[in-house]
Amino acid sequence: MANIKSAKKRILVTDKKTEENKSVNSAMKTAIKKFLAAVEAGNKEEATALYSAAVSAIDGAASEGLFHKNRAANKKSNLAKKLAAM
């Protein structure tokens, strides 16, 4: 366990950021899963609405620094291909 005050603070800050990152990542994954479920069901209107929500969640996660912007672009591209293939 940390003895120095700054080390104790870093532990608290790291725990808080970890929880925030988990929340953002979970929300992104949920948005993608909902979009993919709509694509599987063949519901184009719902899929279009969920696509914009998924893209927004992906952009939010990338801006938080959870992954690189190119990975975000790759994820969005794959979702757009699935939407266009409907």
LUMLUM-93229 format. One line per field, with one value per atom (N, C-alpha, C): x, y, z; atom name. Coordinates in nm, 4 decimals, decimal comma. Layout:
N
c1 = X/...
c2 = Y/...
c3 = Z/...
atom = CA/...
! end
This chain:
86
c1 = 0,0843/0,0000/0,0883/0,0371/0,1141/0,1257/0,2416/0,2652/0,2692/0,3066/0,3221/0,1863/0,1607/0,0314/-0,0019/0,0966/0,0709/0,0410/0,1036/0,0776/-0,0632/-0,1054/-0,2418/-0,3436/-0,3153/-0,4054/-0,4099/-0,2952/-0,2917/-0,3762/-0,3743/-0,4567/-0,6046/-0,6464/-0,7859/-0,8250/-0,7375/-0,7662/-0,7729/-0,6807/-0,6788/-0,8056/-0,8494/-0,9728/-1,0929/-1,0989/-1,2107/-1,2108/-1,0949/-1,0854/-1,1159/-1,0756/-1,1037/-1,2541/-1,3257/-1,4710/-1,5350/-1,4873/-1,5414/-1,5159/-1,3959/-1,3618/-1,4471/-1,4709/-1,5559/-1,6966/-1,7463/-1,8806/-1,8919/-1,7947/-1,7958/-1,7817/-1,6926/-1,6697/-1,7936/-1,8582/-1,9784/-2,0913/-2,1073/-2,2112/-2,1858/-2,0595/-2,0249/-2,0596/-2,0203/-2,0474/-2,1978/-2,2735/-2,4185/-2,4794/-2,4340/-2,4864/-2,4555/-2,3368/-2,2996/-2,3841/-2,4045/-2,4844/-2,6285/-2,6851/-2,8215/-2,8298/-2,7302/-2,7272/-2,7191/-2,6296/-2,6135/-2,7397/-2,8097/-2,9354/-3,0405/-3,0447/-3,1401/-3,1052/-2,9755/-2,9332/-2,9733/-2,9522/-2,9895/-3,1395/-3,2183/-3,3638/-3,4125/-3,3275/-3,3640/-3,4457/-3,4441/-3,5195/-3,4311/-3,4461/-3,3577/-3,3765/-3,5008/-3,5251/-3,4612/-3,4831/-3,4262/-3,2734/-3,2233/-3,0780/-3,0140/-3,0804/-3,0270/-3,0186/-3,1224/-3,1219/-3,0152/-3,0047/-2,9067/-2,7641/-2,7491/-2,6155/-2,5590/-2,6422/-2,5924/-2,5581/-2,6349/-2,6056/-2,4751/-2,4545/-2,3322/-2,2096/-2,2212/-2,1099/-2,0768/-2,1796/-2,1584/-2,0870/-2,1267/-2,0629/-1,9172/-1,8915/-1,7542/-1,6678/-1,7217/-1,6468/-1,6190/-1,7170/-1,6985/-1,5899/-1,5875/-1,4845/-1,3465/-1,3398/-1,2109/-1,1622/-1,2537/-1,2130/-1,1692/-1,2226/-1,1793/-1,0409/-0,9954/-0,8638/-0,8666/-0,9840/-0,9921/-0,9250/-0,9267/-0,8524/-0,8203/-0,7387/-0,6872/-0,7972/-0,7824/-0,8844/-0,8969/-0,7890/-0,7975/-0,8797/-0,8697/-0,9513/-1,0982/-1,1269/-1,2642/-1,3159/-1,2328/-1,2723/-1,2980/-1,2169/-1,2340/-1,3661/-1,3981/-1,5236/-1,6429/-1,6375/-1,7473/-1,7633/-1,6508/-1,6552/-1,7226/-1,6889/-1,7500/-1,9003/-1,9424/-2,0854/-2,1551/-2,0921/-2,1510/-2,1661/-2,0700/-2,0787/-2,1972/-2,2179/-2,3306/-2,4621/-2,4684/-2,5910/-2,6169/-2,5138/-2,5317/-2,5680/-2,5267/-2,5529/-2,6967/-2,7706/-2,9092/-2,9978
c2 = -0,1182/0,0000/0,1238/0,2286/0,3517/0,4228/0,4802/0,5571/0,7068/0,7434/0,8843/0,9411/1,0651/1,1277/1,1323/1,1676/1,1771/1,0400/0,9361/0,8011/0,7561/0,7930/0,7607/0,8305/0,9561/1,0309/0,9675/0,9258/0,8646/0,7378/0,6621/0,5414/0,5774/0,6809/0,7237/0,7737/0,8542/0,9099/0,7986/0,7035/0,5919/0,5086/0,4833/0,4061/0,4785/0,6094/0,6876/0,6854/0,7069/0,7060/0,5679/0,4631/0,3271/0,3034/0,3490/0,3344/0,4141/0,5356/0,6166/0,5492/0,4958/0,4296/0,3052/0,2296/0,1107/0,1498/0,2588/0,3043/0,3444/0,4207/0,4649/0,3454/0,2532/0,1356/0,0470/0,0300/-0,0516/0,0103/0,1413/0,2104/0,1959/0,2042/0,1885/0,0480/-0,0521/-0,1908/-0,2174/-0,1608/-0,1787/-0,1152/0,0039/0,0719/-0,0087/-0,0662/-0,1470/-0,2732/-0,3380/-0,4606/-0,4337/-0,3212/-0,2867/-0,2645/-0,1964/-0,1739/-0,3059/-0,3938/-0,5226/-0,6077/-0,5996/-0,6732/-0,6212/-0,4891/-0,4313/-0,4725/-0,4811/-0,5246/-0,6696/-0,7536/-0,8954/-0,9108/-0,8258/-0,8325/-0,7773/-0,7031/-0,6480/-0,5199/-0,4555/-0,3322/-0,2130/-0,1644/-0,0599/0,0739/0,1118/0,2403/0,2427/0,1362/0,1290/0,1219/0,0468/0,0333/0,1679/0,2476/0,3794/0,4694/0,4656/0,5465/0,4960/0,3653/0,3078/0,3235/0,3344/0,3560/0,4888/0,5938/0,7244/0,7233/0,6490/0,6381/0,5618/0,4573/0,3774/0,4591/0,5335/0,6172/0,7229/0,7802/0,8797/0,8185/0,6970/0,6287/0,5952/0,5535/0,5215/0,6475/0,7571/0,8837/0,9304/0,9128/0,9514/0,8709/0,7398/0,6545/0,6907/0,7226/0,7591/0,8929/0,9870/1,1164/1,1059/1,0068/0,9817/0,9178/0,8691/0,8071/0,6583/0,5955/0,4515/0,3708/0,4253/0,3634/0,4684/0,4314/0,5242/0,5681/0,6884/0,7409/0,6560/0,5913/0,5049/0,3798/0,3293/0,2142/0,2541/0,3747/0,4249/0,4361/0,4871/0,4997/0,3624/0,2649/0,1289/0,0694/0,0885/0,0380/0,1033/0,2358/0,3065/0,2604/0,2359/0,1895/0,0532/-0,0359/-0,1693/-0,1616/-0,0745/-0,0590/0,0006/0,0965/0,1580/0,0564/-0,0323/-0,1372/-0,2289/-0,2633/-0,3505/-0,2815/-0,1522/-0,0768/-0,0675/-0,0417/-0,0288/-0,1607/-0,2722/-0,4031/-0,4491/-0,3752/-0,4153/-0,3995
c3 = 0,0000/0,0000/0,0000/-0,0618/-0,0739/0,0603/0,0850/0,2069/0,1802/0,0581/0,0234/-0,0188/0,0210/-0,0045/-0,1537/-0,2348/-0,3793/-0,4396/-0,3878/-0,4371/-0,3988/-0,2784/-0,2358/-0,3253/-0,3592/-0,4466/-0,5855/-0,6369/-0,7702/-0,7726/-0,6630/-0,6564/-0,6670/-0,5940/-0,5987/-0,7373/-0,7971/-0,9299/-1,0341/-1,0244/-1,1188/-1,1076/-0,9849/-0,9656/-1,0248/-1,0053/-1,0580/-1,2110/-1,2714/-1,4180/-1,4750/-1,4036/-1,4484/-1,4547/-1,3531/-1,3521/-1,4659/-1,4895/-1,5991/-1,7334/-1,7521/-1,8778/-1,8984/-1,7911/-1,8022/-1,8447/-1,7899/-1,8223/-1,9692/-2,0169/-2,1566/-2,2502/-2,2169/-2,3002/-2,3040/-2,1904/-2,1833/-2,2655/-2,2555/-2,3325/-2,4824/-2,5225/-2,6633/-2,7115/-2,6342/-2,6724/-2,6813/-2,5883/-2,5901/-2,7142/-2,7498/-2,8691/-2,9947/-3,0023/-3,1189/-3,1246/-3,0099/-3,0071/-3,0483/-3,0036/-3,0428/-3,1932/-3,2491/-3,3937/-3,4689/-3,4253/-3,4927/-3,4822/-3,3704/-3,3548/-3,4527/-3,4723/-3,5678/-3,7101/-3,7402/-3,8738/-3,8959/-3,7946/-3,8054/-3,8255/-3,7585/-3,7697/-3,9033/-3,9727/-4,1021/-4,0929/-3,9795/-3,9585/-3,9954/-4,1195/-4,1708/-4,0985/-4,0695/-4,0031/-3,8645/-3,7883/-3,6540/-3,6609/-3,7582/-3,7730/-3,8054/-3,8868/-3,9217/-3,7981/-3,7162/-3,5938/-3,4967/-3,4838/-3,3915/-3,4434/-3,5756/-3,6325/-3,5843/-3,5881/-3,5445/-3,3955/-3,3163/-3,1733/-3,1504/-3,2295/-3,2155/-3,2568/-3,3640/-3,4102/-3,3055/-3,2467/-3,1419/-3,0219/-2,9846/-2,8716/-2,9031/-3,0264/-3,0674/-3,0649/-3,1181/-3,1165/-2,9733/-2,8871/-2,7478/-2,6801/-2,7081/-2,6488/-2,7034/-2,8315/-2,8907/-2,8360/-2,8154/-2,7620/-2,6163/-2,5444/-2,4066/-2,4025/-2,5173/-2,5235/-2,4957/-2,5075/-2,4818/-2,5923/-2,7136/-2,8228/-2,9280/-3,0237/-3,1239/-3,2197/-3,2751/-3,3669/-3,4921/-3,5354/-3,6538/-3,6242/-3,5027/-3,4658/-3,4636/-3,4159/-3,4161/-3,5591/-3,6477/-3,7879/-3,8491/-3,8125/-3,8632/-3,8141/-3,6882/-3,6327/-3,7028/-3,7209/-3,7864/-3,9309/-3,9972/-4,1356/-4,1458/-4,0539/-4,0555/-4,0311/-3,9410/-3,9147/-4,0369/-4,1034/-4,2220/-4,3343/-4,3482/-4,4501/-4,4222/-4,2965/-4,2609/-4,2864/-4,2595/-4,2844/-4,4337/-4,5121/-4,6572/-4,7224/-4,6631/-4,7221/-4,6997/-4,6149/-4,5873/-4,7102
atom = N/CA/C/N/CA/C/N/CA/C/N/CA/C/N/CA/C/N/CA/C/N/CA/C/N/CA/C/N/CA/C/N/CA/C/N/CA/C/N/CA/C/N/CA/C/N/CA/C/N/CA/C/N/CA/C/N/CA/C/N/CA/C/N/CA/C/N/CA/C/N/CA/C/N/CA/C/N/CA/C/N/CA/C/N/CA/C/N/CA/C/N/CA/C/N/CA/C/N/CA/C/N/CA/C/N/CA/C/N/CA/C/N/CA/C/N/CA/C/N/CA/C/N/CA/C/N/CA/C/N/CA/C/N/CA/C/N/CA/C/N/CA/C/N/CA/C/N/CA/C/N/CA/C/N/CA/C/N/CA/C/N/CA/C/N/CA/C/N/CA/C/N/CA/C/N/CA/C/N/CA/C/N/CA/C/N/CA/C/N/CA/C/N/CA/C/N/CA/C/N/CA/C/N/CA/C/N/CA/C/N/CA/C/N/CA/C/N/CA/C/N/CA/C/N/CA/C/N/CA/C/N/CA/C/N/CA/C/N/CA/C/N/CA/C/N/CA/C/N/CA/C/N/CA/C/N/CA/C/N/CA/C/N/CA/C/N/CA/C/N/CA/C/N/CA/C/N/CA/C/N/CA/C/N/CA/C/N/CA/C/N/CA/C/N/CA/C/N/CA/C
! end
